[in-house]
Amino acid sequence: MRAQSLFLAVLLLAGCSPAGPGKRLAHSDKATVRKELDTQTEWNGKRVAVEGYIFLPGDSAEEENGLLSLALFSKPLGEGDRLLDFKVKSGTSSNQVHLATVGKGKSAGYKTTSYAIDLKQSQLILADGSSRDLKSKVLLSGTVRYVPQMNGGFSHSEDPMQKGVELYPFSLESVQLEPVSDAALP
């Protein structure tokens, strides 16, 4: 049971302040995270925080304008539920991810660069300046921004899995990476 709870993600509402979580809304799976963030727009402009493990959303990392496209998972190294996608600066300063690259390539006509990653040498640089490996659990927080429509409101589409449910795409801004006390795996 303890091992199960270690992998549960926790969603926190932090109000509009730039730091510090407030009211906790617990959940145990991707469906609950997505329901909270994808199906309503009341989170717009508010900070949320989710515990999990940062990893690549596919076979390689993509970088555009100095931002890496990554994902937060419920288990280390891309296992378990994919909780949410986000972008974070590439580098070795606070709140950045340093991906040690083995190879790098850019396809003609594309703005993104793809990397082959050395997972053992890659590091998460947390808000306090400390570093962790990619097997470490972190608290990822950011300000939710939904995609606006030109005529007002927010962009949305119908969920292909649930008739009548609208999905609202969003991004996380001002991402912070915080340590979690039971973060490292044995």
C-alpha positions in Angstrom: 0.0 0.0 0.0 2.9 2.4 0.8 4.5 1.7 -2.5 1.2 2.4 -4.3 0.8 5.7 -2.5 4.3 6.7 -3.4 3.3 6.8 -7.0 0.0 8.6 -6.6 0.0 12.1 -7.9 -1.2 15.0 -5.8 -2.8 18.0 -7.4 -2.5 21.3 -5.4 -4.3 24.5 -5.9 -2.1 27.4 -5.0 -4.3 30.4 -5.9 -2.7 33.1 -7.9 0.4 33.5 -5.8 3.6 32.6 -7.6 4.8 30.1 -5.0 3.5 27.9 -2.2 0.7 25.4 -2.6 -2.7 25.9 -0.9 -5.7 23.5 -0.8 -4.9 19.9 -1.7 -7.0 18.0 -4.2 -5.9 14.4 -4.1 -6.2 12.0 -7.0 -4.7 8.7 -8.0 -4.7 8.6 -11.8 -4.4 10.5 -15.1 -8.2 10.6 -15.5 -8.6 12.7 -12.4 -5.8 15.1 -13.3 -7.1 15.5 -16.8 -10.7 16.0 -15.5 -9.5 18.8 -13.3 -7.5 20.6 -15.9 -8.9 19.6 -19.3 -12.6 19.8 -18.8 -13.0 23.2 -17.1 -11.4 26.6 -17.4 -11.6 27.9 -13.8 -7.9 27.0 -13.4 -6.9 29.8 -15.9 -4.2 32.0 -14.3 -4.0 29.8 -11.2 -1.0 27.8 -10.0 -1.2 24.0 -9.8 1.3 21.5 -8.6 1.5 17.8 -9.4 3.8 15.2 -7.9 5.4 12.8 -10.3 8.4 11.8 -12.4 9.7 13.9 -15.3 10.5 12.1 -18.5 10.5 12.3 -22.3 7.1 12.1 -23.9 8.4 10.0 -26.8 11.6 8.3 -27.9 13.6 11.5 -27.9 13.5 15.0 -26.5 12.4 17.9 -28.6 13.6 21.5 -28.1 12.3 24.7 -29.6 13.5 28.2 -28.6 15.4 26.8 -25.7 12.4 25.0 -24.2 12.2 21.2 -23.9 8.9 19.4 -24.4 8.6 16.9 -21.5 5.9 15.0 -19.6 5.1 14.2 -16.0 4.4 10.5 -15.3 3.1 8.6 -12.2 6.1 6.3 -12.2 9.8 6.8 -13.0 11.3 6.6 -16.5 8.1 7.1 -18.4 6.2 4.3 -16.8 2.6 4.6 -15.4 0.1 7.3 -16.4 1.2 10.3 -18.4 -0.2 13.0 -16.1 0.5 16.1 -18.1 2.8 17.6 -20.7 4.8 20.8 -20.2 7.8 22.8 -21.4 10.8 23.8 -19.4 14.1 25.6 -20.1 17.0 23.4 -21.0 20.1 24.1 -18.9 21.8 23.8 -15.6 20.2 26.7 -13.6 17.3 26.5 -11.2 14.0 25.1 -12.6 15.7 23.7 -15.7 16.4 20.2 -17.0 19.8 19.2 -18.2 19.6 16.4 -20.7 23.0 14.9 -21.5 22.9 14.3 -25.2 24.4 11.5 -27.2 23.3 12.8 -30.6 21.4 15.8 -31.9 19.6 16.4 -35.2 17.3 19.0 -36.9 15.2 18.0 -39.8 15.0 20.4 -42.7 12.0 22.8 -42.5 11.3 22.1 -38.8 11.9 24.4 -35.8 12.5 21.6 -33.3 15.7 19.8 -32.6 15.6 16.1 -31.6 18.1 14.6 -29.2 19.2 11.1 -28.2 19.6 11.2 -24.4 22.1 9.7 -22.0 19.7 9.0 -19.1 22.4 8.3 -16.5 24.0 11.7 -17.0 20.8 13.8 -17.3 19.7 15.9 -14.3 16.7 17.8 -13.0 17.8 21.1 -11.5 15.3 22.1 -8.8 14.2 25.5 -7.6 16.7 25.4 -4.7 19.6 24.7 -7.1 20.0 21.1 -6.1 20.0 18.4 -8.8 18.3 15.0 -9.0 18.4 12.2 -11.6 15.4 11.3 -13.8 14.3 8.6 -11.3 13.5 11.2 -8.7 10.0 12.3 -7.8 9.4 16.0 -8.0 6.7 18.5 -7.4 6.1 20.3 -10.7 4.1 23.5 -10.4 3.1 26.1 -12.9 0.5 28.7 -13.9 -2.3 27.2 -16.1 -3.1 29.1 -19.3 -5.8 27.9 -21.6 -5.7 28.6 -25.3 -7.9 31.7 -26.1 -10.2 31.9 -29.1 -10.4 35.0 -31.2 -14.1 35.5 -30.5 -13.6 35.2 -26.7 -13.7 32.2 -24.4 -11.2 29.3 -24.7 -10.4 26.9 -27.5 -12.0 23.5 -27.0 -12.9 20.3 -28.7 -15.1 17.3 -27.9 -13.5 14.4 -26.1 -13.4 11.5 -28.5 -13.8 9.0 -25.6 -16.8 10.7 -23.9 -19.6 12.2 -26.0 -20.6 15.7 -24.8 -17.4 16.4 -22.8 -15.4 19.4 -23.9 -11.6 19.4 -23.6 -9.7 22.6 -23.2 -6.0 22.6 -24.2 -3.7 24.4 -21.8 0.0 25.1 -21.1 1.9 25.6 -17.8 3.9 28.8 -17.5 6.5 29.8 -14.9 7.3 26.1 -14.2 9.0 25.3 -10.9 10.6 22.0 -9.8 10.6 21.3 -6.1 12.0 18.3 -4.2 9.7 15.7 -2.6 10.9 14.2 0.6 10.4 10.6 -0.5 11.6 11.4 -4.0 14.5 9.0 -4.7 13.8 5.4 -5.5 15.7 2.7 -3.6 
